[in-house]
């Protein structure tokens, strides 16, 4: 056995020898302990530094490839998730997948399968067959970046059945328009339009952000754009820009004509009166022609501005509501024609339209007729539309014929109410009775021992629920559209109050520091406008417009799900 000196081994291995402490309290022992502690601290620090450095190097090298690893893992999970949905043939060599796909994409899918087979080096060519199925296909609505947000609004309430009319394209116009009716201010609409335009131009930047709030705003960028543009339009109709009117054209009212000698006013009348009223009956005061576009700016100076706008916006809301509901009923006619259901046209569509037109369509007619037929000279004696409609429903009519808007109004209204009432049993009973008659006829002609029977109790209950829901819905939905009037007035009044409390104070100041005060107050006004009038009021109008579109939603059916790696998560 060869022997190696211990000192040489310890030197090669980095082992240190320390002298033996004979006396525990000796100076040699103390120096030994001090040296030992110093070496332990140095060695521990060196080990920790090396460990941290090694960990940093490993994590740095992993960070370079982490995104690629995530992509590979997602692809592998998606592949195995898809393979789990497939079946294997008897030879255990082929994978069979049954899928739904749009007919227009068949050639594209086949070419993708061939391309994948060539890339994988497979000797077998993919085979694509169309299978006849009795199942109802899932609903597929092809969307783009512009229409996807509007389709989401419709799908949030329900998805239409296969091959039914998709109301999302019509929502592109109706949704931002109803929003703008409640949010009508061309100044606020312009700010919203500029913000939406900026988001569209910064599309690449927003796609890289992984934030729920930014994703929500970015997905609705085109909705914001159209809501802003329509708000500018309705703001011009209301002649409202940050609660101020724009005098673009000459007013149809003339104040000079109220002074003597053509009118009753004098200088004493002007100085002694708190408010003065322009009489449209006086010659030369009102030109007789309406303001070219929107509301006359003189109404912004009047003390009865709120009374005028109340009447105008309330009637406008009723007209928009009835037209919107009739349009939704007309969409059902397209579905009945496409699916060849003449029975539903005669027994469901016709009574629904007749009921709606006989009552609420006639209400719209009275509003428009009063606007057009009653002259300004008879405006004070014009009958109330609301009282007319209530008396019509209660068959209560005054004896005097002066309270009617036109001749034979009483007979016409009685006929319309009776017609509307007859539509209720038509919708309620005729369709179930026809189904019952057909079932009895089929039972007589069939020779089967167990013929298929339809539960007539369920048919009657379903038809009763539909009839009650529709008749009550016509009333409640028409009243629901009055939110257009309420929110429009609320937005206009809140904007006017904000103007009087903030910028109006600074503009009325006469101090030397008025310009500095105006700068500070304008910044406060801008912050309050954005937070209260744009964000809070805009969100409120958005939710109410969303509520008014629930009638266009379909029943919950299966929605076509496109393949994506997120399906396997």
C-alpha positions in Angstrom: 0.0 0.0 0.0 1.5 3.4 -1.0 1.4 6.2 1.5 0.7 9.9 0.7 1.6 12.6 3.2 -1.5 14.0 4.9 -0.4 17.6 4.3 -0.2 17.0 0.6 -3.8 15.6 0.6 -5.1 18.4 2.6 -3.4 21.0 0.4 -4.8 19.4 -2.8 -8.3 19.1 -1.4 -8.4 22.6 0.2 -8.5 21.1 3.7 -7.0 23.3 6.5 -5.5 22.0 9.7 -5.8 23.9 12.9 -3.6 23.3 16.0 -5.1 21.6 19.0 -6.2 23.8 21.8 -4.7 22.4 25.0 -6.0 25.3 27.1 -9.4 26.5 26.3 -8.8 30.1 27.2 -5.4 30.4 25.7 -4.5 33.1 23.1 -3.9 30.4 20.5 -7.4 29.0 21.0 -9.0 32.4 20.7 -7.1 33.2 17.5 -8.1 29.8 16.2 -11.8 30.4 16.8 -11.6 33.9 15.3 -9.9 32.5 12.2 -12.5 29.7 12.0 -15.4 32.1 12.1 -13.9 34.3 9.5 -13.3 31.4 7.1 -16.9 30.2 7.7 -18.4 33.6 6.9 -16.2 33.9 3.7 -17.1 30.3 2.6 -20.8 30.8 3.3 -20.8 34.1 1.3 -19.0 32.5 -1.5 -21.4 29.6 -1.6 -24.5 31.9 -1.6 -23.0 34.1 -4.3 -22.3 31.2 -6.5 -25.8 29.8 -5.9 -27.5 33.1 -6.8 -25.3 33.5 -9.8 -26.1 30.0 -11.0 -29.8 30.5 -10.4 -29.7 33.8 -12.2 -28.0 32.2 -15.2 -30.5 29.4 -15.3 -33.6 31.7 -15.1 -32.1 34.1 -17.6 -31.6 31.3 -20.1 -35.1 30.0 -19.4 -36.7 33.5 -19.8 -35.4 33.6 -23.4 -37.3 30.4 -24.3 -40.3 30.7 -21.9 -42.6 32.2 -24.6 -41.7 29.4 -27.1 -42.3 26.8 -24.4 -45.7 28.3 -23.6 -46.6 28.2 -27.3 -45.5 24.6 -27.6 -47.4 23.5 -24.5 -50.6 25.2 -25.7 -50.2 23.6 -29.2 -49.7 20.2 -27.6 -52.7 20.6 -25.3 -54.8 21.8 -28.2 -53.7 18.9 -30.4 -54.4 16.3 -27.7 -57.7 18.0 -26.9 -58.7 17.8 -30.5 -57.6 14.2 -30.8 -59.7 13.3 -27.8 -62.7 14.5 -29.7 -61.9 12.1 -32.6 -62.4 8.4 -33.0 -60.1 5.7 -34.4 -61.1 3.3 -37.0 -60.9 -0.5 -36.8 -57.3 -0.7 -38.2 -56.1 1.7 -35.4 -54.3 3.7 -38.1 -56.8 6.4 -39.1 -58.4 9.1 -37.1 -62.0 10.0 -37.8 -63.3 13.4 -36.9 -66.9 14.6 -37.3 -67.2 18.4 -37.3 -69.6 21.2 -38.2 -68.2 23.7 -40.7 -69.6 26.4 -43.0 -70.2 25.1 -46.5 -68.3 28.0 -48.0 -65.2 26.9 -46.1 -65.1 23.2 -47.3 -62.5 23.8 -50.0 -60.3 25.7 -47.6 -60.6 23.0 -44.9 -59.7 20.3 -47.5 -56.6 22.2 -48.7 -55.5 22.7 -45.1 -55.8 19.0 -44.4 -53.7 18.2 -47.5 -51.1 20.8 -46.6 -50.9 19.3 -43.0 -50.5 15.8 -44.4 -47.7 16.9 -46.7 -45.8 18.7 -44.0 -46.1 15.7 -41.6 -44.8 13.3 -44.3 -47.8 11.0 -44.1 -48.3 8.5 -46.9 -52.1 8.6 -46.4 -54.1 11.4 -48.0 -56.9 13.0 -45.9 -60.5 12.3 -47.0 -63.3 14.8 -46.6 -66.9 13.6 -46.8 -70.2 15.5 -46.2 -72.5 13.6 -43.9 -76.2 13.9 -44.0 -77.5 14.5 -40.5 -81.0 15.0 -39.0 -79.5 17.2 -36.2 -80.0 20.9 -36.3 -76.7 22.5 -37.1 -75.2 25.1 -34.7 -75.7 28.8 -35.4 -72.7 30.4 -37.1 -72.6 34.1 -37.7 -69.5 35.2 -39.6 -68.1 38.5 -38.1 -65.3 40.9 -38.7 -63.4 43.2 -36.4 -66.1 45.8 -37.1 -69.2 43.6 -36.6 -68.0 41.3 -33.8 -68.8 43.7 -31.0 -72.4 44.2 -32.3 -72.8 40.4 -32.6 -71.7 40.0 -29.0 -74.5 42.4 -27.9 -77.1 40.2 -29.6 -75.5 36.9 -28.4 -75.5 38.2 -24.8 -79.3 37.8 -24.7 -79.6 34.7 -26.8 -78.6 33.1 -30.1 -81.1 32.8 -33.0 -81.9 29.3 -34.4 -80.1 28.0 -37.4 -80.8 30.0 -40.6 -82.8 32.6 -38.7 -82.3 36.3 -39.6 -79.4 37.7 -37.7 -80.4 41.1 -36.2 -76.8 42.1 -35.6 -76.3 44.0 -38.9 -79.4 46.1 -38.1 -78.0 46.7 -34.6 -75.1 48.5 -36.1 -77.5 51.4 -36.8 -80.2 51.1 -34.2 -77.9 50.6 -31.1 -75.7 53.7 -31.5 -78.7 55.7 -32.6 -80.8 54.9 -29.5 -77.7 55.6 -27.4 -77.3 59.0 -29.1 -81.0 59.9 -28.5 -80.2 59.7 -24.8 -76.7 61.2 -25.0 -77.4 63.9 -27.6 -74.6 66.5 -27.3 -72.4 67.3 -30.3 -69.5 68.4 -28.0 -69.5 65.3 -25.9 -70.1 63.2 -29.0 -67.1 64.8 -30.7 -64.8 63.9 -27.7 -66.1 60.3 -27.8 -65.5 60.1 -31.6 -61.9 61.4 -31.2 -61.2 58.9 -28.4 -62.5 56.0 -30.5 -60.6 57.2 -33.5 -57.4 57.3 -31.5 -58.0 53.7 -30.3 -58.5 52.5 -33.9 -55.3 54.2 -35.0 -53.4 52.6 -32.0 -54.7 49.1 -32.8 -51.3 47.5 -32.7 -50.5 48.9 -29.3 -53.7 47.9 -27.7 -53.4 44.3 -29.0 -50.1 43.9 -27.1 -51.7 45.0 -23.8 -52.9 42.1 -21.6 -55.4 44.0 -19.5 -59.1 43.2 -19.0 -60.1 46.9 -19.0 -58.1 47.8 -22.1 -59.3 44.6 -23.9 -62.9 45.6 -23.2 -62.5 49.1 -24.5 -60.5 48.0 -27.5 -63.1 45.4 -28.5 -65.8 48.0 -28.4 -63.8 50.7 -30.3 -66.2 50.7 -33.3 -69.2 50.9 -31.1 -67.7 53.9 -29.4 -66.9 55.5 -32.8 -70.5 55.1 -34.1 -72.0 56.2 -30.7 -69.9 59.3 -30.9 -70.8 60.1 -34.5 -74.5 59.5 -33.8 -74.3 61.7 -30.7 -72.8 64.5 -32.8 -75.8 64.2 -35.1 -78.5 64.1 -32.4 -76.6 66.9 -30.6 -77.1 69.1 -33.7 -80.7 68.0 -33.9 -81.1 69.1 -30.2 -78.9 72.1 -30.9 -76.9 71.3 -27.9 -73.2 71.6 -27.5 -71.9 71.6 -23.9 -75.4 72.9 -23.0 -75.1 75.8 -25.3 -77.0 76.4 -28.6 -75.4 77.0 -32.0 -77.0 79.7 -34.0 -76.0 78.4 -37.4 -79.1 79.6 -39.3 -81.3 82.6 -38.7 -84.1 82.0 -36.1 -87.7 81.6 -37.3 -88.8 84.0 -34.5 -88.7 87.7 -34.7 -88.7 89.8 -31.5 -88.9 93.1 -33.2 -92.4 92.3 -34.5 -93.7 92.2 -30.9 -93.1 96.0 -30.4 -95.5 98.7 -31.4 -97.0 99.5 -33.8 -97.3 95.9 -35.0 -97.2 94.3 -31.5 -98.3 95.1 -27.9 -94.8 95.7 -26.4 -93.4 99.1 -25.5 -90.1 100.1 -23.8 -92.0 100.3 -20.5 -93.2 96.7 -21.0 -89.6 95.5 -21.5 -88.2 97.2 -18.4 -91.1 96.4 -16.1 -91.6 92.7 -17.0 -89.5 89.8 -15.7 -90.4 87.5 -18.6 -92.0 88.2 -21.9 -93.8 85.8 -24.2 -93.5 85.7 -28.0 -97.0 85.1 -29.5 -96.8 83.1 -32.7 -100.3 84.4 -33.7 -99.0 88.0 -33.9 -98.0 88.8 -37.5 -94.3 88.7 -38.2 -93.4 87.1 -34.9 -93.1 83.5 -36.3 -92.2 83.0 -39.9 -94.3 79.8 -40.2 -91.3 77.8 -41.5 -89.4 75.6 -39.1 -85.7 76.0 -38.3 -83.7 74.4 -41.2 -81.9 71.8 -39.0 -82.7 70.9 -35.5 -84.3 73.0 -32.7 -84.4 76.8 -33.0 -81.6 78.3 -30.8 -84.1 80.8 -29.4 -85.5 78.1 -27.2 -82.2 78.1 -25.2 -83.1 81.6 -24.0 -86.7 80.8 -23.1 -88.0 80.1 -19.6 -90.4 77.4 -20.8 -87.6 75.5 -22.6 -87.9 72.5 -20.4 -91.7 72.3 -21.0 -91.2 72.4 -24.8 -88.4 69.8 -24.7 -90.4 67.6 -22.4 -93.2 67.3 -24.9 -91.0 67.0 -27.9 -88.7 64.3 -26.5 -91.5 62.3 -25.0 -93.4 62.0 -28.2 -90.2 61.4 -30.1 -89.4 58.5 -27.8 -92.9 56.9 -28.3 -92.4 57.1 -32.1 -89.0 55.6 -32.0 -90.2 52.8 -29.7 -93.2 51.8 -31.8 -91.1 51.9 -35.0 -88.3 49.8 -33.4 -90.8 47.2 -32.1 -92.6 47.0 -35.5 -89.2 46.4 -37.1 -88.5 43.5 -34.8 -91.9 41.9 -35.6 -91.1 42.3 -39.4 -87.9 40.3 -38.9 -90.1 37.4 -37.7 -92.0 37.6 -41.0 -88.7 36.9 -42.9 -88.1 33.8 -40.7 -91.6 32.5 -41.4 -91.2 33.0 -45.1 -87.8 31.3 -45.2 -88.9 28.3 -43.2 -92.2 28.1 -45.2 -94.5 28.5 -42.2 -97.7 30.1 -43.6 -99.6 29.0 -40.5 -97.4 31.2 -38.3 -97.8 34.1 -40.7 -101.5 34.0 -40.5 -102.0 33.0 -36.9 -99.1 34.8 -35.3 -97.6 37.5 -37.4 -100.8 39.0 -38.7 -102.5 39.4 -35.3 -99.3 40.7 -33.7 -98.9 43.4 -36.3 -102.6 44.3 -36.3 -102.7 44.6 -32.5 -99.6 46.8 -32.5 -100.8 49.1 -35.3 -104.4 49.4 -34.1 -103.3 50.7 -30.7 -99.7 52.1 -30.7 -99.4 52.7 -34.4 -102.5 54.8 -34.1 -100.9 56.7 -31.2 -98.0 57.6 -33.4 -100.5 58.7 -36.1 -102.2 61.1 -33.6 -98.8 62.6 -32.6 -97.7 63.3 -36.2 -101.2 64.4 -37.2 -101.3 66.9 -34.4 -97.9 68.3 -35.3 -98.9 68.8 -38.9 -102.7 69.6 -38.8 -103.0 71.9 -35.8 -102.0 75.5 -36.6 -100.3 77.8 -34.2 -103.4 79.9 -33.8 -105.3 76.8 -32.4 -102.4 75.4 -30.3 -103.9 76.5 -27.0 -107.1 74.7 -27.7 -105.5 71.6 -29.1 -106.6 68.4 -27.3 -104.1 66.3 -25.3 -102.9 63.2 -27.1 -102.6 61.3 -23.8 -106.2 62.0 -22.8 -107.3 61.0 -26.3 -105.6 57.7 -26.0 -106.9 57.0 -22.5 -110.5 57.9 -23.6 -110.0 55.7 -26.6 -109.1 52.6 -24.5 -112.0 53.3 -22.0 -114.6 54.1 -24.7 -115.2 57.4 -23.0 -115.8 60.3 -25.5 -116.9 63.9 -24.8 -120.2 65.1 -26.3 -118.6 68.1 -27.9 -117.1 67.5 -31.4 -114.6 70.4 -30.9 -112.3 68.2 -28.8 -111.6 65.8 -31.7 -108.7 66.2 -34.0 -110.6 65.2 -37.2 -114.0 64.1 -38.3 -115.2 60.5 -37.6 -112.5 60.1 -35.0 -114.8 58.4 -32.6 -115.9 55.7 -35.1 -112.3 55.1 -36.2 -111.1 54.7 -32.6 -113.9 52.3 -31.6 -113.1 50.2 -34.7 -109.4 50.1 -33.9 -109.9 49.1 -30.2 -112.4 46.3 -31.1 -110.0 45.1 -33.8 -107.1 45.0 -31.3 -109.3 43.1 -28.8 -110.3 40.5 -31.4 -106.6 39.8 -32.1 -106.2 38.4 -28.5 -108.5 35.3 -29.0 -107.1 35.0 -32.5 -103.6 34.5 -31.1 -104.7 32.6 -28.1 -107.1 30.0 -29.5 -107.0 29.6 -33.3 -103.6 28.0 -33.6 -104.1 25.4 -30.8 -107.5 24.5 -32.2 -106.1 24.0 -35.6 -103.3 21.7 -34.2 -106.0 19.8 -32.3 -108.1 19.3 -35.4 -105.1 18.1 -37.4 -104.2 15.7 -34.6 -107.7 14.1 -34.6 -107.6 13.8 -38.4 -104.2 12.1 -38.3 -105.5 9.7 -35.6 -108.4 8.7 -37.8 -106.3 8.1 -40.8 -103.3 6.3 -39.2 -103.3 2.6 -38.6 -100.5 2.6 -36.1 -101.2 1.1 -32.7 -99.4 3.9 -30.9 -99.6 7.1 -32.9 -97.5 10.0 -31.8 -99.7 12.4 -29.8 -99.1 16.1 -29.1 -99.9 17.2 -25.6 -102.6 19.7 -26.2 -102.3 21.0 -22.6 -98.7 22.1 -23.3 -99.8 23.7 -26.6 -102.5 25.8 -25.0 -100.3 26.8 -22.1 -97.5 27.8 -24.5 -99.8 29.8 -26.7 -101.4 31.5 -23.6 -98.0 32.5 -22.3 -97.0 33.9 -25.7 -100.2 35.8 -26.1 -100.1 37.3 -22.6 -96.4 38.1 -22.9 -96.9 39.8 -26.2 -99.9 41.9 -25.3 -98.4 43.0 -22.0 -95.0 43.5 -23.6 -96.5 45.9 -26.2 -97.6 48.2 -23.3 -94.5 47.7 -21.1 -92.0 48.1 -24.0 -93.7 51.2 -25.3 -93.5 52.7 -21.8 -89.9 51.4 -21.6 -88.9 53.5 -24.5 -89.7 56.6 -22.5 -86.3 56.2 -21.0 -85.0 57.8 -24.2 -86.9 61.0 -23.1 -85.9 60.7 -19.4 -82.1 60.2 -20.0 -81.9 62.8 -22.7 -83.4 65.4 -20.4 -81.2 64.3 -17.5 -78.1 64.5 -19.6 -79.0 68.0 -21.0 -80.0 69.3 -17.5 -76.8 67.9 -15.9 -74.7 69.5 -18.6 -76.4 72.8 -18.1 -76.0 72.7 -14.3 -72.3 71.9 -14.7 -71.9 74.8 -17.1 -73.6 77.3 -14.7 -71.6 76.0 -11.6 -68.1 75.9 -13.1 -67.2 77.9 -16.4 -70.0 80.4 -16.0 -68.6 81.6 -12.6 -65.1 82.0 -14.1 -66.4 83.9 -17.2 -68.4 86.2 -15.0 -65.4 87.1 -12.8 -64.1 90.7 -13.0 -61.0 90.4 -10.9 -57.5 90.9 -12.2 -56.7 87.2 -11.8 -59.7 86.2 -13.9 -57.6 84.6 -16.6 -55.7 82.5 -14.1 -59.1 81.5 -12.5 -60.5 80.6 -15.9 -57.5 78.3 -16.6 -57.9 76.5 -13.3 -61.7 76.3 -13.5 -61.6 75.1 -17.1 -59.3 72.2 -16.0 -61.9 71.3 -13.3 -64.7 71.6 -15.9 -62.8 69.3 -18.3 -62.3 66.7 -15.6 -65.9 66.8 -14.4 -67.1 66.6 -18.0 -65.1 63.5 -18.8 -65.8 61.7 -15.5 -69.5 62.6 -15.0 -71.0 63.4 -18.4 -68.9 61.1 -20.6 -68.1 58.1 -18.5 -71.0 57.9 -16.0 -73.7 59.2 -18.2 -72.3 57.4 -21.2 -72.3 54.1 -19.4 -75.8 54.7 -18.2 -77.0 55.4 -21.7 -75.1 52.4 -23.0 -76.8 50.0 -20.5 -80.3 51.4 -21.3 -79.7 51.1 -25.1 -78.6 47.5 -24.4 -81.8 46.9 -22.6 -83.9 48.2 -25.5 -82.3 45.6 -27.8 -83.2 42.5 -25.8 -86.3 41.9 -27.9 -84.1 41.1 -31.0 -82.4 38.3 -29.2 -83.2 34.7 -30.0 -83.7 31.6 -27.9 -80.7 29.9 -26.3 -79.5 27.4 -28.9 -76.1 25.9 -29.8 -73.6 28.4 -31.0 -70.9 27.3 -33.5 -67.6 27.3 -31.6 -64.5 27.9 -33.7 -61.4 25.9 -32.9 -58.7 27.8 -31.0 -55.9 26.9 -28.6 -57.9 28.4 -25.7 -60.4 25.6 -26.1 -58.1 23.1 -24.4 -57.4 25.4 -21.4 
